[in-house]
Amino acid sequence: MIPSELRYTKDHEWIAVDGDRGRIGITAFAQEQLGDVVFVELPEVGRTFAQGDQFGSIESVKAVSDLYCPVSGEVVEVNAAAAEQPEQVNQDPYSTWLIAVRLDNPDELLSLLDAAGYGEIVK
């Protein structure tokens, strides 16, 4: 099931917005395609990214995939637990966020997919 409260990219990232902040992770579809996640590379707090910029990578037993920022913003928090125990991504991809950003432009959220739109891409 694709959570309806999140917004999605075509690259299989999700963002959960709370005020001027957003937590970002990967979708269940992405983690299923990757298989067992063994490593997550995340940026340092304070780095800024434009919408669509690569902010890190995720490695599984099958492949390495880039992670893309769904919105422009500054990294305000990194989920160290996910970096230390990357298998959390496989166990619960929708509650295992990777980074939190302060949104530079909340209007960028309008360019992201809702759950129904994302569901069309992955069906």
MOCORMO-V414793 format. One record per residue. N is the residue number from 1. RES is the residue in one letter. SS is DSSP state (2 for helix, 1 for strand, 0 for the rest). PHI is phi in degrees with one decimal (999 if undefined). PSI is psi as a letter, one per 40 degrees, with the letter a starting at -180 (NA if undefined). Layout:
# MOCORMO-V414793
N,RES,SS,PHI,PSI / N,RES,SS,PHI,PSI
This chain:
# MOCORMO-V414793
1,M,0,999,h / 2,I,0,-97.1,h / 3,P,0,-59.4,h / 4,S,0,-77.8,e / 5,E,0,-83.1,e / 6,L,0,-100.0,i / 7,R,1,-113.7,i / 8,Y,1,-132.7,i / 9,T,0,-103.8,i / 10,K,0,-69.9,e / 11,D,0,-91.3,e / 12,H,0,77.2,f / 13,E,1,-100.1,i / 14,W,1,-121.2,i / 15,I,1,-136.8,h / 16,A,1,-109.8,h / 17,V,1,-100.7,h / 18,D,1,-138.0,h / 19,G,0,67.5,b / 20,D,0,-99.0,e / 21,R,1,-121.6,i / 22,G,1,-138.2,h / 23,R,1,-99.1,h / 24,I,1,-121.6,h / 25,G,1,-147.6,a / 26,I,1,-109.9,i / 27,T,0,-80.1,i / 28,A,2,-60.3,d / 29,F,2,-59.3,d / 30,A,2,-62.6,d / 31,Q,2,-68.4,d / 32,E,2,-65.9,d / 33,Q,2,-67.4,d / 34,L,2,-71.9,d / 35,G,0,85.7,a / 36,D,0,-67.0,h / 37,V,1,-77.4,h / 38,V,1,-117.8,e / 39,F,1,-158.4,h / 40,V,1,-129.3,h / 41,E,1,-104.0,h / 42,L,0,-122.4,i / 43,P,0,-78.0,i / 44,E,0,-81.7,i / 45,V,0,-59.7,h / 46,G,0,101.8,e / 47,R,0,-68.6,i / 48,T,1,-117.6,i / 49,F,1,-136.2,i / 50,A,0,-87.5,i / 51,Q,0,-55.2,h / 52,G,0,91.8,e / 53,D,0,-68.1,i / 54,Q,1,-73.4,h / 55,F,1,-112.1,e / 56,G,1,177.6,a / 57,S,1,-146.7,i / 58,I,1,-132.1,h / 59,E,1,-118.8,h / 60,S,1,-124.4,a / 61,V,0,-67.3,e / 62,K,0,-95.4,d / 63,A,0,-163.6,i / 64,V,1,-114.4,h / 65,S,1,-124.5,i / 66,D,1,-77.5,i / 67,L,1,-110.4,h / 68,Y,1,-116.9,i / 69,C,0,-78.1,h / 70,P,0,-69.9,d / 71,V,0,-141.2,i / 72,S,0,-77.3,i / 73,G,1,169.5,i / 74,E,1,-102.8,h / 75,V,1,-69.3,h / 76,V,1,-108.6,e / 77,E,1,-159.8,i / 78,V,1,-123.7,h / 79,N,0,-81.9,g / 80,A,2,-61.7,d / 81,A,2,-62.9,d / 82,A,2,-68.8,d / 83,A,2,-68.6,d / 84,E,2,-78.1,d / 85,Q,0,-129.7,g / 86,P,0,-62.2,e / 87,E,0,-63.5,e / 88,Q,2,-57.9,d / 89,V,2,-61.0,d / 90,N,2,-71.1,d / 91,Q,2,-70.4,d / 92,D,0,-156.3,g / 93,P,0,-62.8,d / 94,Y,0,-87.3,e / 95,S,0,-113.3,e / 96,T,0,-95.4,g / 97,W,0,-80.9,i / 98,L,0,-107.5,d / 99,I,1,-137.4,i / 100,A,1,-119.2,h / 101,V,1,-124.3,i / 102,R,1,-91.1,h / 103,L,1,-67.7,h / 104,D,0,-79.6,d / 105,N,0,-142.7,g / 106,P,2,-57.1,d / 107,D,2,-63.2,d / 108,E,2,-62.3,d / 109,L,2,-60.2,d / 110,L,2,-66.0,d / 111,S,2,-85.9,e / 112,L,0,-89.4,i / 113,L,1,-84.6,i / 114,D,0,-86.2,i / 115,A,2,-59.5,d / 116,A,2,-65.1,d / 117,G,2,-64.0,d / 118,Y,2,-67.3,d / 119,G,2,-59.1,d / 120,E,2,-64.7,d / 121,I,2,-69.6,d / 122,V,2,-99.6,e / 123,K,0,-77.5,NA
